Amino acid sequence: AYDVVQVEALKRWVGEAGAWGGVAFIAVYALLQPLGVRSVFFVLSAPLIWSPAHALLLSWIGAVVASAVAFGFARFVARDWAQDHAPARIRKLDEKLAQDGFRTVALLRLIF
């Protein structure tokens, strides 16, 4: 995948963009990762552009935002579809969470 990416041109664009380069990285990460682009692509690309500390911070923020985007989509847009296609044991767990959420989560935390 890296033979397609022109690292020097990307570094130059990010350098010219300043802080907006990091914001763009986070936005692209957050939008593409839930659609199937593997997060390792972003995590390994970031140090090619920024220092290791900045790359770690931007990758972490991107992963958190991507998780929130995926959760939000699944929760608010595709909830009915996901519930219809969930295996029986997941539906059973969902019912237990609806009945006694605190106890179910506490037990799951202790098990895992």
Disulfide bonds with the S-S distance in Angstrom:
none
